[in-house]
Structure formats: C-alpha cells, structure tokens
Amino acid sequence: MVFAPSRRSLLAAAAAVPLLSSGLLRAAEPDLSALRDITTAATPIDAAERAGRLARAQRLMRAQGLRAVLIESGSTMTYFTGVRWGRSERPTLLVIPVEGEPLIVCPFFEEPSIRQTLAVPATVRTWQEDGIAMAVAGAWLRERGLDRGGVGIEETVRQFIVADFAAAAPDLRQRSADPVVRGCRMVKTPAEIALMQVATDVTIAAYRWTHPRVEKGMTGGEIGALMNAATRKLGGSPEFALALIGPAAALPHGSREVIRVAEGQVVLMDCGCTVKDYQSDVSRTWVHGTANAEQRRVWDLVAEGQQLAFRSARIGTPAGAVDAAVRRFYEARGFGPGYALPGLSHRTGHGIGMDGHEPVNLVGNETTALAAGMCFSDEPGLYLPGKFGVRLEDCFHMTPRGPQWFSEPPRSLDRPV
C-alpha cells in the first residue's frame, strides 16, 4: 500500500526531530478509516456456560475432598462469575462452596460496582474499612457448616490473604486449588475457542495493515503504536505490541536501546489483543529490504521448528515432549544445547486463554498430557546474540484429531504476514 504524502513527510523529518507516535498516528488516520470492527458477531460467555463452569468446579471439589475454593479478584474470578475487578490492598474474594451458590466478598463501598458485572446468582457480603475481608468469608463458611476439612487456595491468591483466611477459618486445611481451577480453565469450550479465534483474526488483520507501513527510520515504539491503532479499529483491545529491530530481536522481550529500521535489518513483532475476555498472541519476523543468507536460514529453521512442534502435539502426549522434539531438531543443526545461546532460550509455547500466559507450558519438565480443548502458543524462536532473532508464533487448540491452528503460520520470509 502507498503511504499518504503527509505521512511520508513526517518520516522524512525523523532524522532531525524524533517522530512522535501521536503524529504518526494522525498521519495514518486516512488509512485507519478503511478498517472496520470485525468483532461485532462475537458472542460473549453466557450465563448457562458460567453455570456449567461452577457445576464442573463443584464436581472436581467433591472428587478432591474440598469443602470450598478461595479465589481472589482476577481472571479466575471473571471466569466463574463475570466480575471484573483489579487487585489492591482491599481484597475482593470469591468463595465457591462444594454445594450451592458462590460468595463474593468485597469492600462495602464497592458493592454497586461489583454487581455491575456479576453474571451468576451469588451471595454478596461486604466488609468495612476497619474490618477484614477474610473474616467475612470465614463466618459465611461456618454458617454453612463448611469450616472443617479441605479448602483449595487458587495459586495466585496473595500471601496476606492466605494468612488472614487461616486465622479466620483455622479448622480448614489449606490445599492447592489447581486440580479444580486448572481442571476447569485448561480445557476450553467451543464458546471460548470461538472468542480466541476472533481475537486472533483481529491480530492477523492488524498485522496485514501494519506490515506494509513499516519504513526506514521507524522505531519499535512507533511500529507498535500503528499496530495498536489498527487493533482498536478492528474491534480488539490491545494487550501488547512489541516491535524489536536488528540486534534487539535477539532479546526475546526486547531492549531499552532505541533502534530504527534500516536496510537489511530484522523486524520481529509480538502482538496480541483481547476480545470479550479472551486473548490472541501472534509473532511475525521479516527483514526490511533484502535478507542475507544467514537470516534466511534461521527464518526457515524456525518455520520448520514451529511445524515440528505442531506435528508433535498429539492427544495424550506429555506437553514437555513437544518442547523436546524442537530442541533435538535445533541441536542437530548447531544451536543450543538446551537453552544455551545461540539457540532457543525459552520454552516452545505456553497455555493461553483469558490470560496471555496460562498453565500449562510446552516446556521440558511438563508431564501434563495434552487433551482436547487445551490451547497453546507455538513459538520456538532462535536468537543469535549481537545479530538478530527470529520468532514465529501462532496458537493452536487441541481437538480429538490433533492440533488446529488459530492462525496459519507464514510460509516464506518473503511473505511474512
């Protein structure tokens, strides 16, 4: 696509005056106006699905001998109740009992706001500024005769909450809630997978818009700003838009050094968005201008490694075996060994869903067997310190027949998006 003249003028001035992302975006507005929201048909998680989640959690609790599960505000609370709430020194809690409706405990003055996103039948109890949230939860459990036995603590609950809850319910034996929470969240339903597909479609469309607009002299921040602007116009909520240039691409999460696009340099982008609580995560790498032989060789190896990981993901296979297959392939071609550089210094992939990173990972020590409904990133990058890095990342979900892509990986360095 041809740039608007005003935008070319801004880029030409970059050598004299640092180019502000806001100015770049104003110049791009005529192009952005051609984009349309592609998320309007996306169906949010409904009340019936949330009820099913709670019922499944309670079945798993009974199997584990748990009387209740304690969850703090965050994505797991949203998963079960629809409540969207951040964390602060004032706890907001979810208690799922082994039978009956759950309990929400929140600050008194926050109750009206909490109820705005509460999507399931639940008891709401409040605590005042001179009170303790965990004492309210403990009292509610005692009323129901659930204050003895095992209680599952969700893995991200902060330590001060765990300690105060132990004091409030001393007869409950605290255990991990992973068998319950992971047992629900790790296996996605068709409704969840559909939302992740829409989020991925947004990210791919934003890449297709952004890629031809990357020009010599741009910084990673400016490229990311374009990507985020396109993502918003397409209906997604940007989560991250990382653009690494040249030697910065050898650092998987980037560098503080400001590097501008130049002829023959690698551009590595890692971007994702959220649509109705579910995320995407896609990476693309290309060379601005003409690629050299080493850049092409590494790009082709990463593309082959990504396909190898995909082929290795089969129902019943331990998640770590996928990582091991890729690492053997790279080591046979002179990279590594293991996590050593130059090579693949991070895991092959991670779980994804409501959070960009969720259990479990495609990493060497992970024994969890792959099952239908699990969703993963596939991103076996190669990094050459001081030179460049290549990462191709697409996510897939497991079906009874094997893995299925959310986005098709690129086939060639010459057609990277």
C-alpha positions as CSV (number, residue, x, y, z in Angstrom):
1,M,0.0,0.0,0.0
2,V,1.2,3.5,-0.8
3,F,1.7,5.9,2.1
4,A,-0.2,9.2,2.2
5,P,2.2,12.1,1.3
6,S,1.7,13.7,4.7
7,R,3.0,10.6,6.4
8,R,6.0,10.4,4.2
9,S,6.8,13.9,5.1
10,L,6.8,13.0,8.8
11,L,9.1,10.1,8.2
12,A,11.5,12.2,6.2
13,A,11.7,14.6,9.1
14,A,12.6,11.9,11.6
15,A,16.4,12.4,11.2
16,A,16.1,16.0,12.5
17,V,13.2,15.6,15.0
18,P,12.3,12.4,16.8
19,L,9.0,11.2,15.4
20,L,6.2,11.1,17.9
21,S,3.8,8.2,17.7
22,S,0.9,10.5,18.1
23,G,2.0,12.4,15.0
24,L,2.5,9.2,13.1
25,L,-1.0,8.0,14.0
26,R,-2.6,11.3,13.0
27,A,-0.9,10.9,9.6
28,A,-2.2,7.3,9.4
29,E,-5.8,8.2,10.1
30,P,-6.9,8.2,6.4
31,D,-5.6,4.6,6.2
32,L,-7.2,3.6,9.5
33,S,-10.6,4.9,8.4
34,A,-10.7,2.0,5.9
35,L,-10.6,-0.6,8.8
36,R,-13.9,-1.9,10.3
37,D,-14.8,-3.6,13.6
38,I,-14.7,-7.4,12.8
39,T,-15.8,-8.4,16.3
40,T,-19.4,-7.4,16.2
41,A,-20.7,-11.0,15.8
42,A,-18.5,-12.3,18.7
43,T,-20.7,-13.9,21.3
44,P,-19.7,-13.3,24.9
45,I,-19.7,-16.1,27.5
46,D,-23.3,-16.5,28.6
47,A,-25.0,-17.4,32.0
48,A,-25.5,-21.0,31.0
49,E,-21.8,-21.5,30.3
50,R,-20.8,-19.9,33.6
51,A,-23.3,-22.1,35.5
52,G,-21.7,-25.1,33.8
53,R,-18.3,-23.9,35.0
54,L,-19.4,-23.7,38.6
55,A,-21.0,-27.1,38.4
56,R,-17.8,-28.6,37.0
57,A,-15.8,-26.9,39.7
58,Q,-18.0,-28.4,42.4
59,R,-17.7,-31.9,40.9
60,L,-13.9,-31.6,40.9
61,M,-14.1,-30.3,44.5
62,R,-16.0,-33.3,45.6
63,A,-13.5,-35.6,43.9
64,Q,-10.7,-33.8,45.7
65,G,-12.4,-33.7,49.1
66,L,-12.6,-29.9,49.2
67,R,-15.3,-28.0,51.1
68,A,-14.6,-24.7,49.3
69,V,-12.2,-22.9,47.0
70,L,-10.9,-19.4,47.7
71,I,-10.2,-17.1,44.7
72,E,-9.0,-13.5,44.6
73,S,-10.1,-10.9,42.0
74,G,-8.6,-11.5,38.6
75,S,-9.2,-13.7,35.6
76,T,-10.3,-16.7,37.5
77,M,-13.0,-14.7,39.3
78,T,-14.1,-13.4,36.0
79,Y,-14.1,-16.9,34.5
80,F,-16.6,-18.2,37.1
81,T,-18.7,-15.1,37.9
82,G,-18.2,-12.4,35.3
83,V,-16.9,-10.0,37.9
84,R,-14.1,-7.9,36.5
85,W,-12.1,-6.3,39.3
86,G,-8.5,-5.3,39.9
87,R,-6.3,-6.1,42.9
88,S,-5.4,-3.6,45.6
89,E,-4.8,-3.6,49.3
90,R,-8.6,-4.0,49.7
91,P,-9.3,-7.7,48.8
92,T,-12.3,-8.8,46.8
93,L,-12.8,-12.5,47.2
94,L,-14.8,-15.4,45.6
95,V,-15.6,-18.4,47.7
96,I,-17.0,-21.4,45.7
97,P,-18.6,-23.9,48.1
98,V,-18.9,-27.6,47.3
99,E,-22.7,-27.1,47.1
100,G,-24.9,-24.1,46.4
101,E,-24.3,-20.6,45.2
102,P,-20.9,-18.9,45.5
103,L,-20.0,-16.0,47.8
104,I,-18.5,-12.6,46.7
105,V,-16.8,-10.6,49.5
106,C,-16.0,-7.0,48.6
107,P,-15.5,-3.6,50.3
108,F,-18.8,-2.1,51.3
109,F,-18.5,1.0,49.0
110,E,-17.6,-1.1,46.0
111,E,-20.7,-3.4,46.1
112,P,-22.7,-1.5,43.5
113,S,-19.8,-1.6,41.0
114,I,-19.1,-5.3,41.7
115,R,-22.8,-6.1,40.9
116,Q,-22.5,-4.4,37.5
117,T,-20.5,-7.3,36.1
118,L,-21.8,-10.2,38.4
119,A,-23.2,-12.7,35.9
120,V,-24.2,-15.6,38.1
121,P,-26.5,-16.0,41.1
122,A,-24.3,-15.3,44.2
123,T,-24.4,-14.0,47.7
124,V,-22.6,-10.7,48.1
125,R,-21.3,-9.7,51.5
126,T,-19.3,-6.7,52.3
127,W,-16.6,-5.6,54.8
128,Q,-15.9,-2.1,56.1
129,E,-12.6,-0.2,56.1
130,D,-12.0,-1.2,59.7
131,G,-12.8,-4.9,59.1
132,I,-11.2,-7.9,57.4
133,A,-12.5,-9.5,54.3
134,M,-11.3,-13.0,55.2
135,A,-13.2,-12.9,58.5
136,V,-16.4,-12.3,56.5
137,A,-15.6,-15.3,54.3
138,G,-14.8,-17.5,57.3
139,A,-18.1,-16.6,59.0
140,W,-20.1,-17.4,55.9
141,L,-18.4,-20.9,55.7
142,R,-19.2,-21.5,59.4
143,E,-22.9,-20.7,58.8
144,R,-23.0,-23.4,56.2
145,G,-21.0,-26.0,58.2
146,L,-18.2,-25.8,55.7
147,D,-15.5,-24.6,58.1
148,R,-13.9,-28.0,58.6
149,G,-12.0,-30.1,56.1
150,G,-10.1,-29.1,53.0
151,V,-10.2,-25.7,51.3
152,G,-8.5,-25.0,48.0
153,I,-6.5,-21.8,47.6
154,E,-6.2,-20.6,44.0
155,E,-2.5,-20.3,43.1
156,T,-2.4,-16.5,42.6
157,V,-4.0,-15.5,45.9
158,R,-1.7,-13.2,47.8
159,Q,0.0,-14.4,50.9
160,F,-1.6,-11.8,53.3
161,I,-5.0,-13.1,52.3
162,V,-3.9,-16.7,52.8
163,A,-2.6,-15.9,56.3
164,D,-5.8,-13.9,57.3
165,F,-8.0,-16.6,56.0
166,A,-6.2,-19.2,58.0
167,A,-6.8,-17.2,61.1
168,A,-10.5,-16.7,60.2
169,A,-11.1,-20.4,59.4
170,P,-8.5,-22.3,61.5
171,D,-10.2,-25.7,61.1
172,L,-9.9,-25.7,57.3
173,R,-6.8,-27.4,55.9
174,Q,-5.4,-25.3,53.1
175,R,-4.6,-27.1,49.9
176,S,-3.9,-26.2,46.3
177,A,-7.0,-25.4,44.2
178,D,-5.1,-26.3,41.0
179,P,-6.9,-29.6,40.4
180,V,-10.2,-27.6,40.4
181,V,-9.2,-24.3,38.7
182,R,-6.8,-25.8,36.2
183,G,-9.2,-28.7,35.7
184,C,-11.8,-26.1,34.5
185,R,-9.8,-23.4,32.8
186,M,-7.2,-25.5,30.9
187,V,-9.8,-27.2,28.8
188,K,-11.6,-24.6,26.7
189,T,-15.2,-24.9,25.4
190,P,-16.3,-24.2,21.8
191,A,-17.5,-20.8,23.0
192,E,-14.1,-19.9,24.4
193,I,-12.3,-21.2,21.4
194,A,-14.6,-19.1,19.1
195,L,-13.6,-15.9,21.0
196,M,-9.9,-16.7,20.8
197,Q,-10.4,-17.2,17.1
198,V,-11.9,-13.7,16.7
199,A,-9.1,-12.2,18.8
200,T,-6.6,-13.9,16.5
201,D,-8.4,-12.7,13.4
202,V,-8.1,-9.2,14.7
203,T,-4.4,-9.5,15.3
204,I,-3.7,-11.1,11.9
205,A,-5.7,-8.3,10.2
206,A,-3.8,-5.7,12.1
207,Y,-0.5,-7.2,11.0
208,R,-1.6,-7.1,7.4
209,W,-2.4,-3.4,7.8
210,T,0.8,-2.6,9.7
211,H,3.4,-4.6,7.8
212,P,3.4,-2.5,4.6
213,R,3.5,0.7,6.6
214,V,6.8,-0.1,8.3
215,E,9.5,2.2,6.8
216,K,13.2,3.1,7.2
217,G,13.7,5.3,10.3
218,M,10.8,4.0,12.4
219,T,11.4,2.9,16.0
220,G,9.9,-0.1,17.6
221,G,7.6,2.1,19.6
222,E,6.2,3.8,16.5
223,I,5.6,0.4,14.8
224,G,3.8,-0.8,17.9
225,A,1.6,2.3,18.0
226,L,0.5,1.6,14.5
227,M,-0.3,-2.0,15.3
228,N,-2.3,-1.0,18.4
229,A,-4.2,1.7,16.4
230,A,-5.2,-0.9,13.8
231,T,-6.2,-3.4,16.5
232,R,-8.6,-0.9,18.1
233,K,-10.2,-0.1,14.8
234,L,-10.7,-3.8,14.1
235,G,-12.5,-4.2,17.5
236,G,-9.8,-5.6,19.7
237,S,-8.4,-4.3,23.0
238,P,-4.6,-4.2,22.5
239,E,-2.6,-6.2,25.2
240,F,0.9,-5.7,23.8
241,A,2.6,-4.7,20.5
242,L,6.3,-5.4,20.8
243,A,8.5,-4.5,17.8
244,L,12.2,-5.4,18.0
245,I,14.7,-4.2,15.4
246,G,18.1,-5.6,14.4
247,P,20.1,-6.9,17.4
248,A,17.2,-6.1,19.8
249,A,15.4,-9.0,18.1
250,A,18.0,-11.4,19.7
251,L,16.5,-10.5,23.1
252,P,13.1,-12.2,23.3
253,H,11.4,-9.4,25.2
254,G,13.4,-6.6,23.8
255,S,15.9,-3.9,24.8
256,R,15.7,-0.4,26.1
257,E,18.0,0.8,23.3
258,V,16.2,2.7,20.6
259,I,16.9,1.2,17.2
260,R,15.5,2.5,14.0
261,V,14.5,0.4,11.0
262,A,17.3,0.2,8.4
263,E,18.0,-1.7,5.2
264,G,18.7,-5.4,5.8
265,Q,17.6,-5.4,9.5
266,V,15.3,-7.9,11.1
267,V,12.0,-6.7,12.4
268,L,10.4,-9.0,15.0
269,M,6.9,-8.2,16.2
270,D,5.0,-10.0,19.0
271,C,1.4,-8.7,19.4
272,G,-1.9,-9.7,21.0
273,C,-5.3,-8.4,21.9
274,T,-8.4,-9.3,23.9
275,V,-11.9,-9.8,22.6
276,K,-14.6,-10.3,25.3
277,D,-12.1,-11.5,27.8
278,Y,-10.1,-13.9,25.5
279,Q,-6.7,-13.3,24.1
280,S,-4.5,-13.8,21.0
281,D,-0.7,-14.0,20.7
282,V,1.0,-13.9,17.3
283,S,4.6,-13.1,16.3
284,R,5.9,-12.3,12.9
285,T,9.5,-11.7,11.7
286,W,10.8,-10.2,8.5
287,V,13.7,-8.4,7.0
288,H,13.4,-4.8,5.9
289,G,14.7,-4.8,2.4
290,T,16.9,-7.7,1.3
291,A,17.6,-10.6,3.6
292,N,21.1,-12.2,3.7
293,A,21.7,-15.9,3.6
294,E,22.0,-16.3,7.4
295,Q,18.8,-14.5,8.1
296,R,17.0,-16.7,5.5
297,R,18.5,-19.9,7.0
298,V,17.4,-19.1,10.5
299,W,13.9,-18.0,9.5
300,D,13.5,-21.3,7.6
301,L,14.7,-23.3,10.6
302,V,12.2,-21.5,12.9
303,A,9.4,-22.1,10.4
304,E,10.3,-25.8,10.4
305,G,10.6,-25.9,14.1
306,Q,7.2,-24.4,14.5
307,Q,5.7,-27.0,12.2
308,L,7.5,-29.8,14.1
309,A,6.0,-28.6,17.4
310,F,2.6,-28.6,15.8
311,R,3.0,-32.2,14.5
312,S,4.3,-33.4,17.8
313,A,1.2,-32.1,19.7
314,R,-1.0,-35.2,19.9
315,I,-3.7,-36.2,22.4
316,G,-2.1,-37.9,25.3
317,T,1.4,-36.7,24.6
318,P,3.2,-35.1,27.6
319,A,3.4,-31.3,27.0
320,G,7.2,-31.4,27.6
321,A,7.7,-33.9,24.7
322,V,6.7,-31.1,22.2
323,D,9.5,-28.9,23.5
324,A,12.0,-31.8,23.5
325,A,11.2,-32.6,19.8
326,V,12.0,-29.0,18.8
327,R,15.2,-28.8,20.9
328,R,16.5,-32.0,19.4
329,F,15.9,-30.6,15.9
330,Y,17.7,-27.3,16.7
331,E,20.6,-29.0,18.4
332,A,21.2,-31.2,15.4
333,R,21.7,-28.0,13.4
334,G,24.2,-26.4,15.7
335,F,22.0,-24.5,18.1
336,G,21.9,-24.9,21.9
337,P,22.3,-27.4,23.5
338,G,19.3,-27.0,25.7
339,Y,18.6,-23.3,26.5
340,A,22.1,-22.1,25.5
341,L,22.6,-19.4,23.0
342,P,22.7,-19.1,20.1
343,G,19.5,-21.1,20.2
344,L,16.1,-21.4,21.7
345,S,16.4,-19.8,25.2
346,H,12.7,-20.0,26.2
347,R,10.0,-22.7,26.2
348,T,8.4,-23.7,23.0
349,G,5.0,-22.5,24.0
350,H,2.6,-21.6,26.8
351,G,-1.0,-22.1,27.6
352,I,-3.4,-19.2,26.6
353,G,-7.0,-18.2,27.1
354,M,-8.3,-15.4,29.2
355,D,-4.7,-14.7,30.2
356,G,-1.9,-14.4,27.7
357,H,0.1,-17.0,29.7
358,E,-1.8,-19.8,31.4
359,P,-0.9,-23.3,32.6
360,V,0.4,-25.5,31.2
361,N,3.6,-24.8,29.2
362,L,5.2,-26.7,26.3
363,V,8.5,-27.0,28.3
364,G,10.8,-29.8,29.1
365,N,9.7,-30.7,32.6
366,E,6.0,-30.6,32.0
367,T,4.3,-34.0,32.2
368,T,0.7,-33.0,31.8
369,A,-0.8,-34.9,28.9
370,L,-2.3,-32.9,26.0
371,A,-6.1,-33.1,25.9
372,A,-8.9,-31.8,23.6
373,G,-9.7,-28.2,24.4
374,M,-6.2,-27.2,25.6
375,C,-4.8,-24.1,23.8
376,F,-1.1,-23.2,23.3
377,S,1.2,-20.8,21.7
378,D,3.8,-22.4,19.3
379,E,6.9,-20.1,19.2
380,P,10.2,-21.9,19.0
381,G,12.4,-18.8,18.2
382,L,16.1,-18.8,17.5
383,Y,18.2,-16.0,18.9
384,L,21.7,-15.0,17.8
385,P,23.2,-12.5,20.4
386,G,24.5,-9.3,18.9
387,K,23.0,-10.2,15.5
388,F,19.3,-10.8,15.3
389,G,16.5,-13.2,16.4
390,V,13.6,-14.9,14.6
391,R,10.3,-15.8,16.3
392,L,7.2,-17.1,14.5
393,E,4.3,-17.6,16.9
394,D,0.9,-18.9,16.2
395,C,-1.5,-20.5,18.6
396,F,-3.4,-23.8,18.3
397,H,-6.1,-25.7,20.1
398,M,-6.2,-29.4,20.6
399,T,-9.1,-31.3,19.0
400,P,-9.8,-35.1,19.3
401,R,-8.0,-35.4,16.0
402,G,-5.0,-33.3,17.0
403,P,-4.0,-29.7,16.9
404,Q,-5.8,-27.0,14.9
405,W,-4.3,-23.5,14.2
406,F,-6.0,-20.3,15.2
407,S,-3.8,-18.6,12.6
408,E,-1.9,-20.2,9.8
409,P,1.9,-19.7,10.0
410,P,3.7,-17.8,7.2
411,R,5.2,-20.0,4.6
412,S,8.1,-17.7,3.5
413,L,10.3,-14.9,4.7
414,D,9.2,-13.0,1.6
415,R,5.6,-13.3,2.6
416,P,5.8,-12.9,6.4
417,V,2.2,-11.9,7.1
